[in-house]
Amino acid sequence: MSKKIRVGWDDLKPGDLMSRTDWHSMIKVEGDGVGVSATWKLGVEKEPVSVFLVVYEEDFDYATRPAPKKPHIEEPVSPGEYWARTQTGEGETWTQIIKAYVNDYVLPSSDDNCVYQVSRHSGLRGFLWMKWWELLEANKQTPILELLSAEEYYTRKAKGQS
């Protein structure tokens, strides 16, 4: 079951499901304007009946849409160079991340021997070497949207896709 969020009148978009105060069925929003044109599905019939219907703000009850999906970023398995696409303000940027193994002399309090280093001139924050969870925790305001291996990143870049 997908999670839904409630949407206000001023934020209606095509695809939202709308409820009127005097209507018991949900209406799929197809357009916008003074009112809202919508396609209404009658009951559970196999073929929906399309009806042009205008909904005005005073008849509007609420609307829903699927909640945006949060990207699930997995920790890299192997040591090496990775590139993270991050959200920075109104844009996006790519940041180099290095995963390395260290010994107990370098990082004695480590519960495992994998640490990450973020390139200094990036949108991501952190200290010199950190654990995966520390990297994610330090960058909640700059979320990682996508993580690529160096090979994937440079292949995309060569094709002009990054």
Residue pairs with C-beta under 8 A, 6 or more apart in sequence:
2 66
2 67
3 66
3 67
4 64
4 65
4 66
4 67
5 64
5 65
5 66
5 67
6 62
6 63
6 64
7 13
7 16
7 62
7 63
7 64
7 65
8 63
9 57
9 60
9 63
12 18
12 29
12 32
12 36
12 63
13 29
13 32
13 65
14 29
14 30
14 31
14 32
15 28
15 29
15 65
16 28
16 29
16 63
16 64
16 65
17 26
17 27
17 28
17 29
17 63
17 64
17 65
18 26
18 27
18 28
18 29
18 36
18 38
18 55
18 60
18 61
18 62
18 63
19 26
19 27
19 61
19 62
19 63
20 27
20 55
20 59
20 60
20 61
21 59
21 60
21 61
22 59
23 61
25 40
25 41
26 64
27 38
27 39
27 40
27 53
27 55
28 38
28 39
28 40
28 41
29 36
29 38
29 63
30 37
30 38
30 39
31 37
31 38
34 54
34 56
35 54
35 55
35 56
36 54
36 55
37 52
37 53
37 54
38 53
38 55
39 48
39 50
39 51
40 48
40 49
40 50
40 51
40 53
41 48
41 49
42 48
42 49
71 143
71 144
71 145
71 146
73 84
73 136
73 144
73 146
73 147
74 147
75 132
76 82
76 99
76 147
76 149
78 99
79 99
79 100
79 101
79 114
80 98
80 99
80 149
80 150
81 96
81 97
81 98
81 149
81 150
82 96
82 97
82 98
82 99
82 147
82 148
82 149
82 150
82 153
83 94
83 95
83 96
83 97
83 147
83 148
83 149
83 150
83 152
83 153
84 94
84 95
84 97
84 124
84 144
84 145
84 146
84 147
84 148
85 92
85 93
85 94
85 144
85 145
85 146
85 147
85 148
85 162
86 92
86 93
86 94
86 95
86 122
86 123
86 124
86 139
86 142
86 143
86 144
86 145
87 142
87 143
87 145
88 123
88 142
92 145
93 122
93 123
94 153
94 162
95 118
95 119
95 122
95 123
95 124
96 118
96 119
96 122
97 116
97 117
97 118
97 119
97 124
97 135
97 147
98 116
98 117
99 114
99 115
99 116
100 114
100 115
100 116
100 117
100 129
101 113
101 114
101 115
102 110
102 113
102 115
102 129
103 113
104 110
104 113
106 129
107 113
107 115
107 129
110 131
114 131
114 132
115 129
115 130
115 131
116 126
116 129
116 130
116 131
116 132
116 135
117 128
117 129
117 130
118 124
118 125
118 126
118 130
118 135
123 142
124 135
124 138
124 139
124 142
124 144
125 138
125 139
125 142
126 134
126 135
126 138
126 139
130 138
136 144
148 156
153 162
156 162
